[in-house]
Amino acid sequence: MSILIEAYTRNLVFFGVIDVLIALWCLYGLTKIIDHQSTKSDRIKGIGIVIVAIILLLIVNLLAIHFTHK
């Protein structure tokens, strides 16, 4: 039983770290959008970063659910 709990916690920590890194990348994209000195192409890149980061967050969280709820 403790082996299952240990594996479950390892998976949660692993996916949690990935979630935090993707969320930081998403915040970077938001700062590119909000920054007053950024050009139009920078804002478009920021929007792209935010969209890709949200999609990656969804995929990572679905994988976390898949691997932790067996």
Secondary structure, 3 states (H helix, E strand, C coil): CHHHHHHHHHHHHHHHHHHHHHHHHHHHHHHHHHCCCCCHHHHHHHHHHHHHHHHHHHHHHHHHHHHHCC
